[in-house]
Amino acid sequence: MVLSDYDIECINKAKDFIDANFKRHHPIAEIATYAGVSQTRLKKGFKEIFGKGLYEYLHEGAMLKALSLLENTDKSIKQISHTIGYKHPNNFCAAFKKRFGKTPRKWRIDHP
């Protein structure tokens, strides 16, 4: 895909928006609208520029935010899961374990 300077500017604007708003889940359509680019161009261009897909970037950012909250706050796992956009704490726990090799509870115990 050939990206114009405008496309690159829009995709960088989308990344800045995501980075500044990790506390709330934003649908791809909303991010694309905010950045002024189509969803398809955003997804393909994001991968081309940053080397990972938009969903992967969003997920990785959420997991890193969760890790920080586990290590630096006394928030419950349920609160953390909701903070990063999970409706069901069990889904969050499974995703966290897949990413870090331990459940959030075990991580908190092992990393006081």
TORSE-266167 format. One line per field, with one value per atom (N, C-alpha, C): residue in three letters; residue number from 0; x, z, y; chain. Coordinates in pm, 1 decimal, padded with zeros to 6 digits, m for minus. Example, Ala and Ser with C-alpha at 12.3 -4.5 7.8 and 13.67 -1.06 7.14 Angstrom:
2
rest = [ALA,ALA,ALA,SER,SER,SER]
nr = [0,0,0,1,1,1]
u = [01319.0,01230.0,01320.0,01285.0,01367.0,01290.0]
w = [00780.0,00780.0,00780.0,00708.0,00714.0,00787.0]
v = [m00569.0,m00450.0,m00330.0,m00225.0,m00106.0,00003.0]
kette = [A,A,A,A,A,A]
! end
This chain:
112
rest = [MET,MET,MET,VAL,VAL,VAL,LEU,LEU,LEU,SER,SER,SER,ASP,ASP,ASP,TYR,TYR,TYR,ASP,ASP,ASP,ILE,ILE,ILE,GLU,GLU,GLU,CYS,CYS,CYS,ILE,ILE,ILE,ASN,ASN,ASN,LYS,LYS,LYS,ALA,ALA,ALA,LYS,LYS,LYS,ASP,ASP,ASP,PHE,PHE,PHE,ILE,ILE,ILE,ASP,ASP,ASP,ALA,ALA,ALA,ASN,ASN,ASN,PHE,PHE,PHE,LYS,LYS,LYS,ARG,ARG,ARG,HIS,HIS,HIS,HIS,HIS,HIS,PRO,PRO,PRO,ILE,ILE,ILE,ALA,ALA,ALA,GLU,GLU,GLU,ILE,ILE,ILE,ALA,ALA,ALA,THR,THR,THR,TYR,TYR,TYR,ALA,ALA,ALA,GLY,GLY,GLY,VAL,VAL,VAL,SER,SER,SER,GLN,GLN,GLN,THR,THR,THR,ARG,ARG,ARG,LEU,LEU,LEU,LYS,LYS,LYS,LYS,LYS,LYS,GLY,GLY,GLY,PHE,PHE,PHE,LYS,LYS,LYS,GLU,GLU,GLU,ILE,ILE,ILE,PHE,PHE,PHE,GLY,GLY,GLY,LYS,LYS,LYS,GLY,GLY,GLY,LEU,LEU,LEU,TYR,TYR,TYR,GLU,GLU,GLU,TYR,TYR,TYR,LEU,LEU,LEU,HIS,HIS,HIS,GLU,GLU,GLU,GLY,GLY,GLY,ALA,ALA,ALA,MET,MET,MET,LEU,LEU,LEU,LYS,LYS,LYS,ALA,ALA,ALA,LEU,LEU,LEU,SER,SER,SER,LEU,LEU,LEU,LEU,LEU,LEU,GLU,GLU,GLU,ASN,ASN,ASN,THR,THR,THR,ASP,ASP,ASP,LYS,LYS,LYS,SER,SER,SER,ILE,ILE,ILE,LYS,LYS,LYS,GLN,GLN,GLN,ILE,ILE,ILE,SER,SER,SER,HIS,HIS,HIS,THR,THR,THR,ILE,ILE,ILE,GLY,GLY,GLY,TYR,TYR,TYR,LYS,LYS,LYS,HIS,HIS,HIS,PRO,PRO,PRO,ASN,ASN,ASN,ASN,ASN,ASN,PHE,PHE,PHE,CYS,CYS,CYS,ALA,ALA,ALA,ALA,ALA,ALA,PHE,PHE,PHE,LYS,LYS,LYS,LYS,LYS,LYS,ARG,ARG,ARG,PHE,PHE,PHE,GLY,GLY,GLY,LYS,LYS,LYS,THR,THR,THR,PRO,PRO,PRO,ARG,ARG,ARG,LYS,LYS,LYS,TRP,TRP,TRP,ARG,ARG,ARG,ILE,ILE,ILE,ASP,ASP,ASP,HIS,HIS,HIS,PRO,PRO,PRO]
nr = [0,0,0,1,1,1,2,2,2,3,3,3,4,4,4,5,5,5,6,6,6,7,7,7,8,8,8,9,9,9,10,10,10,11,11,11,12,12,12,13,13,13,14,14,14,15,15,15,16,16,16,17,17,17,18,18,18,19,19,19,20,20,20,21,21,21,22,22,22,23,23,23,24,24,24,25,25,25,26,26,26,27,27,27,28,28,28,29,29,29,30,30,30,31,31,31,32,32,32,33,33,33,34,34,34,35,35,35,36,36,36,37,37,37,38,38,38,39,39,39,40,40,40,41,41,41,42,42,42,43,43,43,44,44,44,45,45,45,46,46,46,47,47,47,48,48,48,49,49,49,50,50,50,51,51,51,52,52,52,53,53,53,54,54,54,55,55,55,56,56,56,57,57,57,58,58,58,59,59,59,60,60,60,61,61,61,62,62,62,63,63,63,64,64,64,65,65,65,66,66,66,67,67,67,68,68,68,69,69,69,70,70,70,71,71,71,72,72,72,73,73,73,74,74,74,75,75,75,76,76,76,77,77,77,78,78,78,79,79,79,80,80,80,81,81,81,82,82,82,83,83,83,84,84,84,85,85,85,86,86,86,87,87,87,88,88,88,89,89,89,90,90,90,91,91,91,92,92,92,93,93,93,94,94,94,95,95,95,96,96,96,97,97,97,98,98,98,99,99,99,100,100,100,101,101,101,102,102,102,103,103,103,104,104,104,105,105,105,106,106,106,107,107,107,108,108,108,109,109,109,110,110,110,111,111,111]
u = [00084.9,00000.0,00089.3,00056.3,00128.6,00053.8,00125.5,00066.1,00111.3,00016.4,00049.8,00097.2,00152.6,00193.3,00072.3,m00042.7,m00164.7,m00203.6,m00196.2,m00227.4,m00137.4,m00009.6,00087.4,00055.3,00022.6,m00015.1,m00139.8,m00237.8,m00361.6,m00334.7,m00252.1,m00221.6,m00142.8,m00051.6,00019.8,m00074.8,m00172.6,m00273.8,m00355.6,m00387.5,m00461.7,m00379.6,m00252.4,m00165.1,m00156.5,m00141.5,m00136.8,m00266.9,m00379.1,m00509.3,m00519.2,m00476.7,m00479.5,m00391.6,m00271.1,m00176.7,m00229.6,m00301.1,m00353.2,m00483.1,m00545.0,m00677.1,m00687.3,m00581.8,m00584.6,m00684.7,m00729.8,m00823.1,m00960.7,m00988.2,m01119.8,m01104.7,m01187.1,m01185.9,m01252.5,m01186.4,m01242.0,m01250.9,m01368.0,m01380.4,m01293.3,m01250.8,m01167.1,m01236.7,m01367.0,m01440.8,m01426.8,m01433.5,m01420.7,m01279.9,m01180.3,m01040.8,m01018.3,m01068.8,m01053.1,m01121.0,m01240.6,m01312.7,m01235.8,m01187.8,m01110.5,m00987.4,m00919.5,m00795.1,m00818.2,m00940.0,m00969.5,m00923.9,m00933.8,m00889.6,m00987.0,m00994.4,m01085.0,m01032.2,m01122.4,m01082.3,m00980.3,m01003.7,m00912.8,m00774.8,m00770.2,m00640.5,m00571.0,m00648.1,m00591.1,m00528.2,m00602.6,m00551.6,m00429.4,m00437.7,m00325.5,m00205.7,m00231.9,m00123.4,m00056.5,m00135.0,m00079.9,00021.0,m00016.6,00073.7,00199.3,00182.8,00297.8,00394.4,00340.1,00424.3,00484.1,00403.6,00447.4,00484.1,00465.1,00510.0,00419.6,00305.6,00208.4,00070.2,m00023.9,m00160.3,m00221.3,m00324.7,m00392.0,m00449.4,m00513.5,m00569.1,m00457.6,m00347.9,m00234.2,m00179.5,m00169.6,m00119.8,m00213.6,m00343.7,m00442.7,m00436.0,m00427.3,m00422.2,m00294.7,m00182.6,m00054.9,m00056.2,m00110.0,m00118.9,m00207.0,m00317.3,m00407.6,m00340.0,m00267.4,m00199.8,m00089.3,m00017.3,00087.6,00026.8,m00087.1,m00157.5,m00204.6,m00258.0,m00303.0,m00185.5,m00073.6,00045.3,00086.4,00086.1,00120.4,00021.8,m00106.7,m00207.3,m00192.6,m00160.6,m00140.2,m00023.0,00083.0,00205.6,00202.9,00123.3,00132.4,00006.9,m00097.5,m00220.2,m00275.2,m00373.5,m00444.2,m00578.9,m00599.3,m00725.6,m00746.4,m00871.7,m00903.3,m00883.4,m00871.0,m00856.0,m00979.6,m01094.9,m01218.1,m01212.7,m01168.3,m01157.8,m01057.7,m00944.9,m00843.3,m00897.7,m00968.1,m01022.1,m01119.0,m01201.6,m01295.7,m01223.1,m01118.6,m01042.0,m00981.9,m00936.2,m00872.4,m00968.6,m01096.8,m01195.5,m01256.1,m01225.4,m01286.2,m01417.4,m01519.7,m01648.8,m01650.3,m01573.3,m01572.4,m01430.5,m01411.5,m01278.7,m01215.0,m01296.8,m01239.3,m01169.7,m01227.4,m01162.9,m01032.3,m01034.0,m00910.9,m00804.1,m00841.2,m00744.4,m00682.8,m00764.5,m00713.7,m00617.2,m00651.6,m00564.5,m00434.3,m00443.8,m00325.0,m00231.5,m00288.7,m00207.9,m00142.2,m00214.5,m00157.9,m00040.0,m00051.6,00054.4,00174.0,00148.4,00255.7,00288.5,00211.1,00241.9,00189.8,00123.4,00067.3,m00066.2,m00152.1,m00276.9,m00244.4,m00333.2,m00308.8,m00288.0,m00364.1,m00350.6,m00212.3,m00168.2,m00035.9,00073.9,00055.6,00154.2,00168.7,00056.9,00057.3,00127.2,00105.7,00170.1,00321.2,00361.5,00503.8,00581.4,00510.8,00576.4,00517.6,00543.1,00484.7,00545.0]
w = [00000.0,00000.0,00000.0,m00086.2,m00092.9,m00006.2,00090.5,00182.4,00146.0,00138.9,00113.8,00244.0,00233.7,00354.1,00444.5,00382.1,00459.5,00534.8,00467.8,00533.5,00654.3,00636.0,00744.5,00861.2,00829.5,00933.3,01009.0,00937.1,00999.3,01086.3,01039.4,01115.0,01241.3,01232.0,01351.6,01449.6,01397.2,01481.6,01553.5,01483.7,01544.7,01655.6,01631.8,01733.3,01856.3,01835.8,01949.1,02028.7,01958.2,02022.9,02107.2,02051.9,02124.3,02248.2,02231.5,02343.4,02456.2,02420.7,02520.9,02585.2,02527.6,02574.0,02601.5,02658.8,02685.7,02793.8,02870.9,02978.4,02926.0,02803.8,02747.9,02613.7,02591.7,02464.1,02357.8,02244.6,02132.8,02012.4,01952.6,01831.8,01719.0,01630.0,01517.1,01436.0,01417.6,01339.7,01403.5,01534.8,01605.0,01588.9,01599.0,01583.3,01440.8,01344.2,01203.9,01177.1,01229.3,01210.8,01274.4,01396.0,01465.0,01383.1,01327.0,01254.5,01112.4,01061.3,00926.8,00816.1,00841.8,00744.3,00748.4,00641.2,00639.7,00733.4,00777.3,00865.9,00797.4,00672.5,00598.2,00587.0,00549.3,00534.9,00670.9,00774.3,00908.8,00948.5,00932.7,00974.3,00892.8,00760.8,00675.4,00693.4,00698.4,00714.2,00850.3,00953.7,01088.4,01092.2,01033.7,01031.8,00952.2,00841.9,00758.4,00831.2,00898.7,00966.0,01095.8,01177.8,01312.3,01328.5,01223.0,01226.3,01302.6,01346.9,01411.5,01379.9,01380.9,01349.8,01457.7,01420.3,01512.9,01632.2,01607.8,01718.4,01812.3,01753.5,01834.8,01919.0,01859.8,01931.4,02046.0,02016.9,02120.0,02234.6,02200.4,02302.5,02386.1,02320.5,02391.6,02486.5,02441.5,02527.5,02648.2,02626.4,02737.8,02838.3,02789.7,02879.7,02959.9,02896.6,02969.0,03073.3,03040.4,03137.0,03254.7,03226.5,03332.8,03422.0,03361.8,03438.9,03532.3,03481.6,03563.5,03679.6,03651.3,03756.3,03861.7,03818.4,03913.8,04006.6,03950.5,04027.5,04109.9,04069.7,04132.6,04202.8,04203.2,04271.4,04351.1,04431.6,04504.6,04440.3,04317.6,04248.8,04237.0,04245.4,04229.4,04083.3,04062.4,03926.4,03844.1,03906.0,03837.0,03793.4,03882.7,03848.2,03734.4,03741.1,03636.6,03503.1,03506.2,03380.9,03316.6,03396.9,03343.7,03297.3,03368.1,03331.9,03192.6,03157.1,03026.4,02919.1,02951.6,02848.5,02843.3,02939.1,02941.6,03018.9,02964.0,03033.0,03133.6,03106.4,03191.5,03244.4,03375.4,03433.0,03393.3,03372.2,03332.2,03196.6,03104.9,02974.0,02989.1,03075.3,03102.3,03160.0,03258.8,03323.0,03222.3,03131.8,03029.8,02934.8,02893.5,02803.6,02873.5,02999.7,03075.8,03089.3,03122.3,03138.1,03006.2,02897.5,02766.2,02735.7,02771.9,02742.0,02836.5,02968.2,03067.2,03132.8,03103.8,03157.3,03297.6,03356.4,03491.2,03495.1,03584.5,03604.2,03673.4,03663.5,03732.5,03882.9,03943.3,04086.9,04120.5,04040.8,04062.7,04038.1,03937.1,03908.1,04027.8,04082.5,04197.2,04317.7,04339.3,04450.4,04429.1,04307.0,04275.4,04259.0,04235.9,04211.4,04306.0,04434.7,04530.4,04517.8]
v = [m00117.8,00000.0,00123.9,00216.0,00341.9,00442.8,00496.9,00593.5,00734.5,00824.3,00964.4,01028.1,01146.2,01218.7,01243.3,01269.5,01290.9,01163.2,01048.2,00920.4,00898.8,00923.7,00904.0,00997.6,01121.4,01217.4,01169.0,01118.6,01069.1,00946.9,00857.3,00735.5,00770.0,00863.8,00909.6,00977.4,01051.5,01115.2,01007.9,00899.8,00788.2,00723.9,00702.8,00642.0,00731.6,00860.5,00954.0,00949.8,00939.9,00931.3,00804.3,00692.9,00565.4,00574.0,00624.2,00633.2,00721.5,00825.2,00919.0,00871.2,00769.9,00727.4,00578.1,00518.4,00374.7,00337.2,00431.0,00397.8,00360.5,00394.7,00366.4,00296.6,00195.7,00125.1,00211.8,00226.0,00301.0,00208.3,00196.7,00115.0,00170.2,00081.8,00121.3,00231.9,00219.6,00320.7,00458.9,00464.5,00592.8,00649.9,00565.3,00610.5,00661.9,00588.0,00627.9,00762.0,00778.7,00904.5,01019.6,00998.6,01101.5,01141.6,01040.7,01066.2,01116.6,01098.5,01146.8,01054.2,00924.3,00825.2,00707.1,00630.2,00515.1,00406.0,00320.2,00209.9,00119.2,00088.5,00000.4,00061.8,00187.6,00254.9,00265.8,00292.2,00300.1,00166.3,00058.6,m00072.9,m00114.4,m00101.4,m00142.4,m00049.4,00079.8,00176.9,00166.0,00140.6,00127.2,00013.3,m00099.1,m00215.5,m00183.6,m00114.1,m00079.6,00014.5,00113.6,00212.9,00159.4,00092.7,00055.5,m00092.1,m00171.2,m00309.9,m00404.8,m00357.2,m00444.8,m00392.6,m00485.4,m00448.6,m00361.3,m00291.2,m00200.8,m00275.7,m00388.9,m00467.3,m00515.1,m00559.3,m00604.3,m00489.0,m00371.0,m00253.8,m00215.7,m00216.7,m00184.4,m00285.0,m00412.7,m00518.2,m00507.4,m00488.0,m00476.8,m00357.5,m00245.5,m00128.0,m00152.4,m00220.8,m00252.2,m00345.7,m00444.0,m00537.7,m00467.5,m00378.1,m00304.4,m00211.3,m00151.2,m00066.2,m00151.2,m00269.0,m00360.1,m00400.2,m00430.6,m00467.8,m00354.7,m00233.9,m00118.0,m00101.1,m00117.7,m00105.0,m00214.5,m00334.8,m00444.4,m00415.7,m00362.4,m00340.0,m00212.0,m00114.7,00017.5,00066.2,m00016.4,00023.7,m00094.3,m00064.8,m00169.9,m00201.0,m00155.9,m00182.9,m00333.4,m00373.4,m00515.1,m00556.3,m00684.4,m00735.6,m00700.4,m00705.2,m00667.9,m00521.4,m00432.8,m00291.0,m00270.3,m00339.8,m00326.7,m00375.5,m00487.8,m00541.5,m00441.9,m00377.9,m00279.0,m00152.9,m00114.2,00005.3,m00006.8,m00126.3,m00142.4,m00191.7,m00197.8,m00224.8,m00363.5,m00448.4,m00581.9,m00576.6,m00637.7,m00644.0,m00758.3,m00861.4,m00979.8,m01006.2,m01001.0,m01022.6,m01156.1,m01259.7,m01389.1,m01379.9,m01303.5,m01284.9,m01208.2,m01107.8,m01032.6,m01124.2,m01206.3,m01295.6,m01392.3,m01444.3,m01536.6,m01465.1,m01344.5,m01267.5,m01229.7,m01192.1,m01154.8,m01275.4,m01390.0,m01511.1,m01550.1,m01536.1,m01568.2,m01476.9,m01350.1,m01251.9,m01262.6,m01280.7,m01275.0,m01408.9,m01512.8,m01645.3,m01672.0,m01575.9,m01589.5,m01517.1,m01560.6,m01487.0,m01354.2,m01256.7,m01129.7,m01148.9,m01237.0,m01261.7,m01318.0,m01416.1,m01476.6,m01372.8,m01289.2,m01184.0,m01090.4,m01050.9,m00958.1,m01022.7,m01150.3,m01221.4,m01229.6,m01262.1,m01281.0,m01150.2,m01040.6,m00910.2,m00804.2,m00816.6,m00720.5,m00581.4]
kette = [A,A,A,A,A,A,A,A,A,A,A,A,A,A,A,A,A,A,A,A,A,A,A,A,A,A,A,A,A,A,A,A,A,A,A,A,A,A,A,A,A,A,A,A,A,A,A,A,A,A,A,A,A,A,A,A,A,A,A,A,A,A,A,A,A,A,A,A,A,A,A,A,A,A,A,A,A,A,A,A,A,A,A,A,A,A,A,A,A,A,A,A,A,A,A,A,A,A,A,A,A,A,A,A,A,A,A,A,A,A,A,A,A,A,A,A,A,A,A,A,A,A,A,A,A,A,A,A,A,A,A,A,A,A,A,A,A,A,A,A,A,A,A,A,A,A,A,A,A,A,A,A,A,A,A,A,A,A,A,A,A,A,A,A,A,A,A,A,A,A,A,A,A,A,A,A,A,A,A,A,A,A,A,A,A,A,A,A,A,A,A,A,A,A,A,A,A,A,A,A,A,A,A,A,A,A,A,A,A,A,A,A,A,A,A,A,A,A,A,A,A,A,A,A,A,A,A,A,A,A,A,A,A,A,A,A,A,A,A,A,A,A,A,A,A,A,A,A,A,A,A,A,A,A,A,A,A,A,A,A,A,A,A,A,A,A,A,A,A,A,A,A,A,A,A,A,A,A,A,A,A,A,A,A,A,A,A,A,A,A,A,A,A,A,A,A,A,A,A,A,A,A,A,A,A,A,A,A,A,A,A,A,A,A,A,A,A,A,A,A,A,A,A,A,A,A,A,A,A,A,A,A,A,A,A,A]
! end
